[in-house]
């Protein structure tokens, strides 16, 4: 079991945001299907954008929350991107939440 998944860009990989979001959605789907979900999913920088603006990623994160995983969105990043009023999943977090996730035993950084 993963302890944390950290997303700092719009999806997975570099290049196309659309492709990155599709890849992230597939990753999250597999976490749900394989019962291999993390305790925490942490989004910062452009990661908050994909968590809130991509419908499929947002839906999957809400499902992960229902299954008991925590979702954190960087508050500073939400303000910077003008997304504070668009939070539909997770909790507004801080750099302390990012650091705590990075210090966990098993971390997938996407």
Residue, then its C-alpha position, 0 to 999 in steps of 0.5 A: x500500500x502506498x502511503x502518499x501520492x503527490x501531484x505537482x503538475x497538470x496530470x502525469x508526465x511532461x507535454x500535453x496537459x490533456x494526455x497528462x490528465x488522461x494518464x493520471x485518471x488511469x492511474x487513479x482508476x487502477x488505485x481504486x480497482x486494485x485496492x492499492x490506494x494511498x492514505x493521502x493524495x496531495x496536489x500542489x502547483x498545477x496539480x491543484x488545477x487537474x484535481x479541480x478542472x479535469x472532470x474525470x480526475x475530480x470524480x475519481x478523487x471524490x471516489x477515493x475520498x469515499x473509500x477513506x483516502x485523504x485529498x489535500x489541495x495546496x491553499x497557496x496554489x488555490x489562491x494563486x490560480x484563482x481556484x479557492x471558490x472551486x474546491x469540490x474535493x479534498x481539504x485545503x492544505x498547506x506546505x506542511x501537508x506536502x512535506x508530511x506526505x513527502x516524508x512518508x514511507x512509500x510515496x509516488x511522485x507523479 
